[in-house]
Amino acid sequence: MTHKVLVLVETVDDYLPLLEQAGFELIRAQTPVLRAEAIARHGGAIDAVLTRGPLGLRADEIAALPHLKIICVIGAGYEEVDLAAAAARGITVTNGAGANATAVADHALALLFAIVRDIPRADATTRQGQWNRVISPSLSGKRLGVLGLGATGLAIARRAALGFDMQVSYHNRRPRTDVPYTWCESPLALAGEVDFLIVATPGGAGTRHLVDAAVLDALGPQGFLVNIARASVVDTDAMVAALREGRIAGAGLDVFDAEPEVPQALKALDNVVLTPHVAGQSPEAARDTVALVLRNLQAFFAGEPVLTPVTA
């Protein structure tokens, strides 16, 4: 029996043939219009949906897919998938935890280096014929805080500790017993102990505005913030105010509240580095992400436990 997979994601096209070669039939619907059309036309035949956190799958869409059995989310976040609606129907949900952790960790440190060393502005002024040899802080030996020590946070911590001799602290809901890093009991406590704070938590209601004005003030005027998680984890208005007023030194951001729109207030600042939600994107990450989706689909339809289940 051929299983039909509704594909809503638009970032892993080169590796979708892995699913087709394994016998899955793909229905590509990678724009809002195509998505609505595909659900209306093929809803009764779709067994599985491939999506990502910000694209999600709504309760009304789940209701329109009577034979839906599994939702596969690429990446770790699944904030816009209606887990309650899926659970009510007994639909399995999986995510891509760890599949793109290497790429995201690389990008997090790239953003950190870029903003701390003022690389974009140095490049721009040099191209303009200027020779502004501004003195910027070093990163080696500094104190790094990681908010969320899952697969991505752990990859960031290892790079920082082993590659740049940083002292690493972190905050999770519970301390981990398998890492050599220092646990802090809250985001506020973490921010007060570090020079750099990297946000690596999932999105969703449970992490909304974990980084608020108080946390930013604790990070302080010499501190730098990097967010490669979800924009909702950081209070954007509080961050913009802190950047404008010099209450933090700078920020590197890969995620925004209303993507693809980026607030003009952020664009106007010269102490931020902005990238268009590309941290998790690389050929290797895309391949590994689709390979994990394939393994989850094959396990599910073989009646075996999925590898990366998500629970409501």
C-alpha positions as CSV (number, residue, x, y, z in Angstrom):
1,M,0.0,0.0,0.0
2,T,1.3,3.4,-1.0
3,H,1.1,6.0,1.8
4,K,0.4,9.7,0.8
5,V,2.4,12.4,2.5
6,L,1.3,16.0,2.4
7,V,4.5,18.1,2.3
8,L,4.2,21.6,3.7
9,V,7.9,22.4,4.2
10,E,9.9,24.3,1.6
11,T,13.5,23.9,2.7
12,V,14.4,20.2,2.0
13,D,13.3,19.7,-1.6
14,D,16.6,18.3,-2.7
15,Y,16.2,15.4,-0.3
16,L,12.5,14.6,-0.6
17,P,13.4,11.9,-3.3
18,L,14.6,9.8,-0.3
19,L,10.9,9.5,0.7
20,E,9.8,8.8,-2.9
21,Q,12.5,6.1,-3.4
22,A,11.2,4.4,-0.2
23,G,7.7,4.2,-1.8
24,F,5.9,7.2,-0.3
25,E,3.8,9.4,-2.6
26,L,4.3,13.1,-2.0
27,I,1.7,15.8,-2.3
28,R,3.7,19.0,-2.4
29,A,1.8,22.1,-1.0
30,Q,4.5,24.6,0.0
31,T,2.5,27.8,-0.1
32,P,-0.7,28.7,1.8
33,V,-2.8,28.5,-1.4
34,L,-1.4,25.1,-2.4
35,R,-1.8,23.9,1.1
36,A,-5.5,24.7,1.2
37,E,-6.1,23.3,-2.2
38,A,-4.3,20.1,-1.4
39,I,-6.2,19.5,1.8
40,A,-9.5,20.2,0.0
41,R,-8.7,17.9,-3.0
42,H,-6.7,15.1,-1.4
43,G,-7.7,15.3,2.3
44,G,-9.4,11.9,2.2
45,A,-6.3,10.1,1.0
46,I,-3.5,11.7,3.1
47,D,-1.9,9.4,5.7
48,A,0.9,11.7,6.9
49,V,2.0,15.3,7.0
50,L,5.5,16.7,6.8
51,T,5.7,20.2,8.3
52,R,7.9,22.4,10.5
53,G,7.3,24.3,13.7
54,P,6.2,27.7,12.4
55,L,4.1,26.2,9.6
56,G,2.4,23.7,12.0
57,L,-0.9,22.0,11.4
58,R,-4.1,23.5,12.7
59,A,-7.1,21.7,14.3
60,D,-9.4,22.4,11.4
61,E,-6.8,21.0,9.0
62,I,-6.4,17.9,11.1
63,A,-10.2,17.5,11.0
64,A,-10.2,17.8,7.2
65,L,-7.7,14.8,7.0
66,P,-9.8,11.8,8.2
67,H,-7.2,9.2,7.5
68,L,-4.2,11.2,8.9
69,K,-2.1,8.9,11.2
70,I,1.2,10.7,11.7
71,I,2.6,14.3,11.6
72,C,6.3,14.6,11.1
73,V,7.9,17.9,12.1
74,I,11.3,18.8,10.8
75,G,13.5,20.5,13.4
76,A,13.0,20.4,17.1
77,G,10.2,23.0,17.4
78,Y,6.5,22.0,16.9
79,E,4.8,25.1,18.4
80,E,2.2,25.5,15.7
81,V,1.1,21.9,15.6
82,D,-2.2,21.4,17.5
83,L,-1.0,18.6,19.7
84,A,-4.4,18.4,21.5
85,A,-6.3,17.9,18.3
86,A,-3.8,15.3,17.2
87,A,-3.9,13.5,20.5
88,A,-7.7,13.4,20.4
89,R,-7.5,11.5,17.2
90,G,-4.7,9.3,18.3
91,I,-2.4,10.8,15.7
92,T,1.3,10.3,16.3
93,V,3.5,13.4,16.2
94,T,7.3,13.3,15.7
95,N,9.9,16.0,15.5
96,G,13.5,16.3,14.2
97,A,15.2,16.6,17.5
98,G,19.0,16.6,16.9
99,A,18.9,16.3,13.2
100,N,20.1,19.8,12.5
101,A,21.8,20.5,15.8
102,T,25.2,20.7,14.2
103,A,24.2,23.3,11.7
104,V,22.3,25.4,14.2
105,A,25.2,25.3,16.7
106,D,27.6,26.4,14.0
107,H,25.4,29.3,13.0
108,A,24.9,30.4,16.7
109,L,28.6,30.8,17.1
110,A,28.9,32.5,13.8
111,L,26.3,35.1,14.9
112,L,28.1,35.4,18.2
113,F,31.5,36.0,16.6
114,A,29.9,38.4,14.0
115,I,28.3,40.7,16.6
116,V,31.0,40.6,19.2
117,R,33.8,41.2,16.7
118,D,31.6,43.7,14.7
119,I,32.3,41.8,11.5
120,P,29.4,43.1,9.3
121,R,30.2,46.8,10.0
122,A,33.9,46.2,9.6
123,D,33.3,44.6,6.2
124,A,30.9,47.4,5.1
125,T,33.2,50.3,6.1
126,T,36.2,48.6,4.5
127,R,34.4,48.2,1.2
128,Q,33.5,51.9,1.5
129,G,37.2,52.8,1.6
130,Q,37.4,53.4,5.3
131,W,40.0,52.0,7.6
132,N,38.2,51.9,11.0
133,R,40.3,49.6,13.2
134,V,37.8,49.3,16.1
135,I,38.9,47.3,19.1
136,S,36.4,44.5,19.8
137,P,36.2,42.0,22.6
138,S,37.7,38.6,22.5
139,L,35.6,35.5,22.9
140,S,38.1,33.0,24.2
141,G,37.9,32.5,27.9
142,K,34.6,34.3,28.3
143,R,31.5,33.1,30.1
144,L,28.8,31.6,27.9
145,G,25.2,31.0,29.0
146,V,23.0,28.5,27.1
147,L,19.3,28.8,27.6
148,G,18.0,25.3,26.8
149,L,20.6,22.4,26.9
150,G,18.9,20.0,24.4
151,A,20.7,18.6,21.4
152,T,21.4,22.1,19.9
153,G,22.3,23.7,23.2
154,L,24.7,20.9,24.0
155,A,26.3,21.2,20.6
156,I,26.8,25.0,21.2
157,A,28.2,24.3,24.7
158,R,30.7,21.8,23.5
159,R,32.0,24.1,20.7
160,A,32.3,27.0,23.1
161,A,34.1,25.0,25.9
162,L,36.4,22.9,23.8
163,G,37.0,25.3,20.9
164,F,37.2,28.6,22.8
165,D,37.9,27.7,26.4
166,M,34.7,29.3,27.5
167,Q,33.1,28.8,30.9
168,V,29.7,27.4,30.1
169,S,26.5,27.7,32.3
170,Y,23.0,26.8,31.3
171,H,19.4,26.7,32.4
172,N,17.0,23.9,31.8
173,R,13.8,23.1,33.7
174,R,15.9,20.5,35.5
175,P,19.7,20.1,35.8
176,R,21.4,17.5,33.7
177,T,23.7,15.0,35.4
178,D,25.6,14.1,32.2
179,V,27.3,17.4,31.5
180,P,30.2,19.3,33.1
181,Y,28.5,22.7,32.8
182,T,27.0,24.8,35.6
183,W,23.3,24.8,36.0
184,C,21.5,28.0,36.9
185,E,18.0,27.9,38.5
186,S,16.4,30.5,36.2
187,P,17.1,32.5,33.0
188,L,17.6,35.6,35.3
189,A,20.2,33.8,37.3
190,L,21.9,32.6,34.1
191,A,22.0,36.0,32.5
192,G,23.6,37.5,35.6
193,E,26.5,35.0,35.4
194,V,27.6,35.3,31.8
195,D,29.0,37.6,29.1
196,F,27.1,35.9,26.2
197,L,23.6,34.4,26.3
198,I,22.5,32.0,23.5
199,V,18.8,31.1,23.4
200,A,18.3,27.4,22.3
201,T,15.0,26.5,23.8
202,P,11.9,25.2,21.9
203,G,9.2,27.8,21.2
204,G,5.6,27.7,22.4
205,A,3.6,29.0,25.4
206,G,5.8,27.4,28.0
207,T,8.9,29.4,26.9
208,R,7.3,32.7,25.8
209,H,9.3,35.7,26.9
210,L,11.7,33.7,29.1
211,V,14.1,36.5,28.1
212,D,12.4,39.6,29.3
213,A,13.6,43.1,30.4
214,A,14.8,41.8,33.7
215,V,16.9,39.1,32.1
216,L,18.4,41.6,29.6
217,D,19.3,44.0,32.4
218,A,21.0,41.1,34.2
219,L,23.0,40.4,31.0
220,G,24.1,43.9,31.2
221,P,25.7,46.6,29.0
222,Q,28.7,44.4,28.1
223,G,26.6,41.4,27.4
224,F,25.6,39.9,24.0
225,L,22.4,38.0,23.1
226,V,22.1,35.4,20.3
227,N,18.7,33.8,19.5
228,I,18.6,30.8,17.1
229,A,15.6,29.2,18.8
230,R,12.2,31.0,18.4
231,A,11.5,34.7,18.5
232,S,8.8,34.2,21.1
233,V,11.3,33.2,23.7
234,V,12.6,36.8,23.8
235,D,10.5,39.8,24.4
236,T,11.2,41.7,21.2
237,D,10.1,45.1,22.5
238,A,12.2,44.8,25.6
239,M,15.2,43.7,23.5
240,V,14.9,46.6,21.1
241,A,14.7,49.0,24.0
242,A,17.8,47.4,25.7
243,L,19.7,47.6,22.4
244,R,18.8,51.2,21.8
245,E,19.6,52.3,25.3
246,G,22.9,50.4,25.6
247,R,21.6,48.1,28.4
248,I,23.0,45.2,26.4
249,A,25.9,45.5,23.9
250,G,24.4,43.7,20.9
251,A,22.4,40.8,19.5
252,G,22.6,38.2,16.8
253,L,19.1,37.1,15.6
254,D,18.1,34.3,13.2
255,V,14.4,34.3,14.2
256,F,11.6,36.9,14.3
257,D,8.0,37.2,15.5
258,A,6.3,37.6,12.2
259,E,8.6,35.9,9.7
260,P,9.4,36.8,7.0
261,E,8.8,40.3,8.2
262,V,11.6,41.9,10.3
263,P,10.8,44.9,12.5
264,Q,12.1,48.1,11.1
265,A,13.2,48.9,14.7
266,L,15.7,46.1,14.5
267,K,16.9,46.9,11.0
268,A,17.7,50.5,12.1
269,L,20.1,49.3,14.8
270,D,23.8,49.0,14.2
271,N,24.4,46.7,17.1
272,V,22.5,43.7,15.7
273,V,23.3,41.0,13.1
274,L,20.2,39.6,11.4
275,T,19.9,36.4,9.3
276,P,16.7,35.0,7.8
277,H,16.0,31.9,9.9
278,V,18.8,29.9,8.2
279,A,20.6,28.4,11.2
280,G,19.3,24.9,10.6
281,Q,19.8,24.9,6.9
282,S,22.7,23.1,5.3
283,P,22.9,20.3,2.8
284,E,24.0,18.0,5.6
285,A,21.2,19.1,7.9
286,A,18.5,18.8,5.2
287,R,19.7,15.3,4.3
288,D,19.8,14.2,8.0
289,T,16.4,15.8,8.7
290,V,14.7,14.0,5.8
291,A,16.4,10.7,6.7
292,L,15.0,11.0,10.2
293,V,11.5,11.7,8.8
294,L,11.9,8.6,6.7
295,R,12.9,6.4,9.6
296,N,10.0,7.7,11.6
297,L,7.5,7.0,8.8
298,Q,8.9,3.5,8.1
299,A,8.8,2.6,11.8
300,F,5.3,3.9,12.2
301,F,3.8,2.1,9.2
302,A,5.7,-1.1,10.2
303,G,3.9,-0.9,13.6
304,E,7.1,-0.1,15.5
305,P,7.8,2.7,17.9
306,V,8.8,6.0,16.2
307,L,12.3,7.4,17.0
308,T,11.4,10.9,18.1
309,P,7.9,11.1,19.5
310,V,6.2,14.3,20.7
311,T,3.6,14.2,23.4
312,A,1.0,16.8,24.2
